[in-house]
Amino acid sequence: MSKQCTKPLRALLAALLSGLVWSLMMDSAHAGPVDQARLYLRGSAEVAVNLPKAFSLFSAAAKAGDTQAAYYLGMMYRNGMGVAADARAAARWLTVAAHHQMPAAMFALANLYLSGEGVKRDELVARRWIEKAADLEYPDAVMAMAIGLRDGSMGFERNEALYETQMRFAQRALERRTSGM
C-alpha cells in the first residue's frame, strides 16, 4: 500500500476510534451510579481504576438507598479501598445490604461477627447470618456452615451427618454459580 493510501485510511480509523471512544463515554454517562462505580473500582481498557471516584459514587448511591452500593461501600471500608479501613463503617453498610437479602453481604457481615471486627464478637449472630446466606444458596456460606457442623464451630453443634448433607448442598450451589445460574 502506498503512503498516500494509508493517510486516508489512518484518518478513517482515527475517526472511527474517536467515535467508539465517544460512544463508550456516552454509554458510561448513561449507566447508573453503581455501574459507573463498579467500572472505576475494577477498571477496564477504556477506564482507569479510580478508587476515590468509585467510593464517592458508591457512597452517594448507598445513602440514597441502593442496596448493591451499600454492599460495595461496606467492602471498600472493610478492605481500605479508596478510604481508610474502618470495620465499624463496613459493618454498618454490610448490615444495610444484608437486611435487604444480599447473601454476599450476609456472609461478609457474619465474618465480621466471627472476628469481632467493627462489631462485638458474637458466634450466634454470625451463625444466623451464615444460615440466612446459605438458605439463599450462597456457596461460601453453605461451605462455612458445613465446616461449622463438621468442627462444632461458628456457633454450630458438631453434626457429622448434617455436615455430609451440607457438603452436597455446597457442591450444588457452587455448580449453579459457576454455570451462570
Backbone as numpy.savetxt, mean C-alpha at the origin, in Angstrom:
# Nx Ny Nz CAx CAy CAz Cx Cy Cz
20.00 6.45 -45.72 19.16 7.62 -45.72 20.04 8.85 -45.72
19.66 9.87 -46.47 20.46 11.09 -46.54 20.17 11.97 -45.33
21.09 12.91 -45.06 20.92 13.82 -43.94 19.69 14.71 -44.14
19.38 15.06 -45.41 18.21 15.89 -45.68 16.93 15.15 -45.29
16.89 13.87 -45.51 15.71 13.07 -45.21 15.56 12.86 -43.70
16.67 12.76 -42.98 16.58 12.49 -41.55 16.15 13.73 -40.76
16.44 14.95 -41.26 16.03 16.16 -40.53 14.51 16.24 -40.41
13.75 16.06 -41.50 12.29 16.08 -41.36 11.79 14.93 -40.48
12.45 13.78 -40.60 12.06 12.64 -39.78 12.29 12.93 -38.30
13.43 13.54 -37.98 13.72 13.92 -36.60 12.71 14.94 -36.09
12.37 15.90 -36.94 11.38 16.91 -36.55 10.03 16.25 -36.27
9.66 15.30 -37.12 8.39 14.60 -36.93 8.42 13.79 -35.63
9.52 13.07 -35.40 9.65 12.28 -34.17 9.63 13.18 -32.93
10.30 14.32 -33.02 10.31 15.26 -31.89 8.90 15.77 -31.62
8.16 16.08 -32.68 6.79 16.57 -32.51 5.90 15.48 -31.91
6.06 14.25 -32.39 5.27 13.15 -31.84 5.61 12.90 -30.38
6.89 12.91 -30.06 7.33 12.71 -28.68 6.80 13.82 -27.78
6.87 15.06 -28.28 6.37 16.19 -27.51 4.87 16.03 -27.25
4.15 15.59 -28.27 2.71 15.35 -28.10 2.43 14.24 -27.11
3.24 13.19 -27.13 3.07 12.08 -26.20 3.32 12.55 -24.77
4.40 13.31 -24.57 4.71 13.83 -23.23 3.56 14.73 -22.76
3.06 15.59 -23.64 1.95 16.48 -23.28 0.72 15.66 -22.90
0.45 14.62 -23.68 -0.69 13.76 -23.40 -0.56 13.08 -22.04
0.64 12.59 -21.74 0.87 11.95 -20.44 0.70 12.94 -19.30
1.18 14.16 -19.51 1.02 15.18 -18.48 -0.45 15.51 -18.27
-1.21 15.58 -19.36 -2.63 15.88 -19.24 -3.37 14.74 -18.56
-3.02 13.50 -18.90 -3.63 12.36 -18.24 -3.33 12.39 -16.75
-2.10 12.70 -16.39 -1.70 12.78 -14.99 -2.46 13.88 -14.28
-2.67 15.01 -14.98 -3.37 16.13 -14.38 -4.84 15.77 -14.12
-5.41 14.85 -14.93 -6.80 14.47 -14.75 -6.95 13.28 -13.81
-5.86 12.64 -13.47 -5.92 11.53 -12.53 -6.27 12.08 -11.15
-6.87 11.23 -10.34 -7.21 11.65 -8.99 -5.96 11.87 -8.16
-6.10 12.56 -7.04 -4.92 12.86 -6.20 -4.21 11.61 -5.69
-4.95 10.54 -5.42 -4.29 9.32 -4.93 -3.48 8.69 -6.05
-4.03 8.68 -7.27 -3.27 8.14 -8.40 -2.03 8.98 -8.67
-2.16 10.30 -8.60 -1.00 11.18 -8.79 0.03 10.93 -7.69
-0.44 10.81 -6.46 0.48 10.58 -5.34 1.22 9.25 -5.50
0.50 8.21 -5.94 1.16 6.91 -6.17 2.23 7.03 -7.25
1.95 7.83 -8.26 2.92 8.04 -9.32 4.18 8.70 -8.76
4.01 9.70 -7.91 5.17 10.35 -7.28 5.86 9.43 -6.28
5.10 8.55 -5.65 5.67 7.62 -4.68 6.56 6.58 -5.36
6.09 6.05 -6.48 6.80 4.98 -7.17 7.68 5.45 -8.31
7.28 6.58 -8.92 8.00 7.08 -10.08 7.68 6.25 -11.31
8.08 6.77 -12.44 7.89 6.07 -13.71 8.92 6.61 -14.69
8.85 6.15 -15.92 9.77 6.64 -16.94 9.56 8.13 -17.18
8.33 8.61 -16.99 8.02 10.01 -17.26 8.05 10.89 -16.02
7.87 10.31 -14.84 7.75 11.08 -13.61 8.78 10.58 -12.59
9.58 11.49 -12.10 10.58 11.12 -11.08 9.90 10.92 -9.73
10.48 10.06 -8.91 10.01 9.88 -7.55 10.12 11.23 -6.84
9.06 11.60 -6.14 9.03 12.86 -5.39 8.23 12.59 -4.12
8.92 12.10 -3.09 8.25 11.70 -1.86 7.54 12.86 -1.15
8.14 14.05 -1.07 7.40 15.15 -0.44 6.10 15.48 -1.18
6.13 15.43 -2.50 4.91 15.69 -3.29 3.89 14.58 -3.05
4.34 13.33 -3.04 3.43 12.21 -2.77 2.81 12.37 -1.38
3.64 12.70 -0.41 3.15 12.88 0.96 2.10 13.98 1.02
2.37 15.08 0.36 1.44 16.21 0.35 0.10 15.81 -0.26
0.13 15.12 -1.38 -1.10 14.70 -2.04 -1.87 13.67 -1.21
-1.16 12.68 -0.66 -1.82 11.69 0.19 -2.42 12.37 1.42
-1.69 13.30 2.00 -2.16 13.99 3.20 -3.46 14.74 2.94
-3.49 15.50 1.86 -4.71 16.25 1.53 -5.88 15.32 1.25
-5.64 14.25 0.52 -6.72 13.31 0.19 -7.19 12.57 1.44
-6.27 12.18 2.31 -6.65 11.48 3.54 -7.49 12.39 4.44
-7.09 13.63 4.55 -7.85 14.58 5.37 -9.23 14.84 4.79
-9.38 14.64 3.47 -10.67 14.79 2.81 -11.50 13.51 2.89
-10.95 12.44 3.51 -11.71 11.22 3.73 -11.40 10.06 2.81
-10.34 10.14 2.01 -10.00 9.04 1.11 -9.29 7.94 1.89
-9.89 6.75 1.89 -9.36 5.62 2.66 -8.01 5.14 2.14
-7.86 5.03 0.81 -6.58 4.60 0.26 -5.48 5.58 0.62
-5.79 6.86 0.55 -4.80 7.87 0.90 -4.40 7.74 2.37
-5.37 7.45 3.24 -5.08 7.26 4.66 -4.10 6.11 4.85
-4.31 5.02 4.11 -3.40 3.88 4.20 -1.99 4.27 3.76
-1.88 4.88 2.59 -0.56 5.28 2.09 0.11 6.29 3.02
-0.67 7.21 3.54 -0.11 8.20 4.47 0.42 7.51 5.72
-0.36 6.55 6.23 0.09 5.78 7.39 1.38 5.04 7.12
1.50 4.46 5.94 2.71 3.72 5.60 3.90 4.66 5.40
3.64 5.84 4.85 4.74 6.81 4.69 5.25 7.26 6.05
4.33 7.50 7.00 4.75 7.83 8.37 5.48 6.65 9.01
4.97 5.46 8.80 5.57 4.26 9.39 7.01 4.06 8.93
7.24 4.30 7.64 8.55 4.03 7.05 9.42 5.27 6.89
8.93 6.43 7.32 9.71 7.66 7.19 9.99 8.02 5.74
8.98 7.94 4.91 9.15 8.24 3.48 8.58 9.62 3.18
9.45 10.57 2.92 9.01 11.93 2.61 8.63 12.72 3.85
8.77 12.11 5.00 8.42 12.71 6.28 9.19 11.94 7.36
9.41 12.58 8.48 10.07 11.87 9.58 9.19 10.71 10.04
9.81 9.58 10.33 9.05 8.42 10.82 8.31 8.82 12.09
7.04 8.43 12.16 6.20 8.78 13.31 5.18 7.66 13.48
5.48 6.74 14.39 4.64 5.57 14.59 3.25 5.93 15.08
3.12 6.99 15.87 1.79 7.41 16.35 0.92 7.90 15.20
1.51 8.73 14.33 0.76 9.22 13.17 0.44 8.04 12.24
1.38 7.12 12.10 1.13 5.92 11.27 -0.07 5.16 11.81
-0.08 4.93 13.11 -1.19 4.19 13.73 -2.51 4.92 13.54
-2.50 6.22 13.67 -3.73 7.01 13.50 -4.30 6.83 12.10
-3.46 7.00 11.06 -3.95 6.90 9.69 -4.27 5.47 9.29
-3.49 4.51 9.77 -3.79 3.11 9.48 -5.11 2.68 10.13
-5.40 3.23 11.30 -6.67 2.95 11.97 -7.84 3.45 11.13
-7.70 4.64 10.58 -8.76 5.18 9.70 -9.01 4.22 8.54
-7.94 3.80 7.87 -8.08 2.90 6.72 -8.61 1.53 7.16
-8.13 1.03 8.29 -8.57 -0.29 8.78 -10.06 -0.28 9.09
-10.55 0.79 9.67 -11.98 0.88 9.99 -12.84 0.97 8.74
-12.22 1.23 7.60 -12.94 1.25 6.32 -12.67 -0.02 5.51
-12.37 -1.11 6.22 -12.26 -2.44 5.62 -11.11 -2.61 4.65
-9.99 -1.94 4.88 -8.81 -2.12 4.03 -7.90 -3.14 4.72
-7.82 -4.37 4.17 -7.07 -5.43 4.85 -5.58 -5.15 5.01
-4.95 -4.49 4.05 -3.52 -4.17 4.20 -3.30 -3.25 5.39
-4.22 -2.31 5.60 -4.13 -1.41 6.75 -4.37 -2.17 8.05
-5.31 -3.10 8.03 -5.58 -3.92 9.21 -4.33 -4.69 9.63
-3.67 -5.27 8.63 -2.48 -6.06 8.92 -1.33 -5.19 9.42
-1.12 -4.05 8.78 -0.06 -3.13 9.22 -0.33 -2.63 10.64
-1.59 -2.33 10.92 -1.97 -1.87 12.25 -1.75 -2.98 13.29
-2.09 -4.20 12.93 -1.86 -5.33 13.84 -0.38 -5.44 14.19
0.47 -5.24 13.21 1.91 -5.31 13.48 2.36 -4.19 14.42
1.74 -3.02 14.32 2.07 -1.95 15.27 1.66 -2.35 16.68
0.49 -2.98 16.81 0.06 -3.43 18.13 0.94 -4.56 18.67
1.44 -5.41 17.79 2.33 -6.48 18.24 3.67 -5.93 18.72
4.15 -4.89 18.06 5.46 -4.33 18.43 5.35 -3.21 19.46
4.15 -2.67 19.65 3.98 -1.56 20.58 4.51 -0.25 20.02
4.60 -0.13 18.72 5.07 1.10 18.10 3.90 2.02 17.81
3.90 3.19 18.42 2.86 4.18 18.17 1.56 3.91 18.90
1.44 2.73 19.48 0.27 2.33 20.26 0.76 1.48 21.42
-0.10 1.30 22.41 0.26 0.42 23.51 0.27 -1.02 23.00
1.32 -1.77 23.30 1.42 -3.15 22.85 0.22 -3.94 23.37
-0.46 -4.64 22.47 -1.67 -5.37 22.85 -1.89 -6.51 21.86
-1.55 -7.72 22.29 -1.69 -8.88 21.41 -3.13 -9.18 21.04
-4.07 -8.91 21.95 -5.47 -9.21 21.65 -6.03 -8.28 20.58
-5.68 -7.01 20.65 -6.11 -6.07 19.61 -5.45 -6.46 18.29
-4.16 -6.81 18.35 -3.46 -7.25 17.14 -4.15 -8.48 16.55
-4.50 -9.41 17.40 -5.17 -10.63 16.93 -6.47 -10.29 16.22
-7.26 -9.37 16.81 -8.54 -9.01 16.18 -8.32 -8.43 14.78
-7.30 -7.57 14.64 -7.04 -6.97 13.32 -6.53 -8.03 12.34
-5.71 -8.95 12.82 -5.23 -10.03 11.95 -6.41 -10.89 11.49
-7.29 -11.22 12.41 -8.46 -12.03 12.05 -9.36 -11.32 11.04
-9.57 -10.02 11.24 -10.41 -9.27 10.30 -9.78 -9.25 8.90
-8.47 -9.02 8.85 -7.79 -9.01 7.55 -7.80 -10.41 6.92
-7.64 -11.43 7.75 -7.69 -12.82 7.25 -9.08 -13.15 6.72
-10.12 -12.66 7.39 -11.49 -12.89 6.92 -11.70 -12.27 5.55
-10.95 -11.21 5.24 -11.02 -10.57 3.92 -10.02 -11.20 2.95
-9.45 -12.34 3.37 -8.52 -13.14 2.56 -7.24 -12.40 2.20
-6.74 -11.58 3.12 -5.46 -10.92 2.92 -4.37 -11.95 3.25
-3.61 -12.40 2.23 -2.69 -13.53 2.42 -1.71 -13.36 3.59
-1.15 -12.19 3.78 -0.18 -12.00 4.87 -0.84 -12.21 6.23
-2.08 -11.78 6.35 -2.80 -11.95 7.62 -3.18 -13.42 7.83
-3.59 -14.09 6.77 -3.93 -15.50 6.88 -2.70 -16.29 7.32
-1.56 -15.96 6.73 -0.32 -16.65 7.10 0.07 -16.32 8.56
-0.06 -15.05 8.95 0.26 -14.67 10.32 -0.64 -15.40 11.31
-1.90 -15.52 10.96 -2.83 -16.24 11.83 -2.42 -17.71 11.94
-2.03 -18.32 10.83 -1.57 -19.71 10.86 -0.35 -19.85 11.76
0.60 -18.95 11.64 1.80 -19.00 12.48 1.44 -18.82 13.95
0.52 -17.89 14.22 0.06 -17.70 15.59 -0.57 -18.95 16.17
-1.36 -19.65 15.35 -1.99 -20.89 15.80 -0.95 -22.00 16.01
0.05 -22.04 15.14 1.10 -23.06 15.27 1.93 -22.84 16.54
2.30 -21.55 16.78 3.21 -21.24 17.88 2.52 -20.86 19.17
1.22 -20.58 19.11 0.54 -20.06 20.30 1.00 -18.64 20.58
1.17 -17.86 19.53 1.63 -16.47 19.69 0.60 -15.49 19.12
0.89 -14.22 19.23 0.04 -13.14 18.71 -1.37 -13.21 19.26
-1.51 -13.69 20.47 -2.83 -13.77 21.09 -3.64 -15.00 20.70
-3.04 -15.91 19.93 -3.74 -17.13 19.53 -3.34 -18.28 20.44
-4.31 -19.16 20.73 -4.02 -20.39 21.45 -3.39 -21.36 20.46
-2.45 -22.14 20.92 -1.81 -23.13 20.06 -2.86 -24.17 19.63
-2.93 -24.41 18.29 -3.93 -25.34 17.76 -3.40 -25.88 16.43
-2.79 -27.06 16.49 -2.16 -27.67 15.30 -3.16 -27.95 14.18
-4.34 -28.46 14.52 -5.34 -28.81 13.50 -5.81 -27.55 12.77
-6.10 -26.52 13.53 -6.54 -25.26 12.92 -5.40 -24.62 12.14
-4.17 -24.81 12.61 -2.99 -24.31 11.87 -2.95 -24.91 10.47
-3.15 -26.24 10.37 -3.12 -26.92 9.07 -4.20 -26.36 8.14
-5.40 -26.18 8.66 -6.49 -25.61 7.86 -6.15 -24.20 7.41
-5.61 -23.42 8.32 -5.26 -22.03 8.01 -4.15 -21.95 6.96
-3.22 -22.88 6.98 -2.15 -22.91 5.97 -2.73 -23.18 4.58
-3.70 -24.08 4.49 -4.35 -24.33 3.20 -5.09 -23.09 2.72
-5.74 -22.42 3.64 -6.45 -21.18 3.33 -5.46 -20.10 2.87
-4.31 -20.04 3.52 -3.27 -19.07 3.14 -2.79 -19.34 1.72
-2.60 -20.61 1.39 -2.15 -20.96 0.04 -3.18 -20.53 -1.00
-4.47 -20.77 -0.74 -5.52 -20.36 -1.69 -5.58 -18.84 -1.81
-5.45 -18.14 -0.71 -5.48 -16.67 -0.74 -4.31 -16.12 -1.54
-3.15 -16.72 -1.35 -1.96 -16.29 -2.09 -2.11 -16.57 -3.58
-2.67 -17.72 -3.93 -2.89 -18.06 -5.33 -3.87 -17.08 -5.98
-4.90 -16.68 -5.25 -5.85 -15.69 -5.79 -5.17 -14.37 -6.03
-4.32 -13.95 -5.09 -3.64 -12.67 -5.23 -2.70 -12.70 -6.42
-1.96 -13.78 -6.61 -0.99 -13.84 -7.71 -1.67 -14.07 -9.05
-2.90 -14.60 -9.04 -3.60 -14.79 -10.31 -4.35 -13.54 -10.73
-4.33 -12.50 -9.90 -4.97 -11.25 -10.26 -6.42 -11.14 -9.87
-6.92 -12.09 -9.10 -8.33 -12.04 -8.70 -8.53 -11.06 -7.59
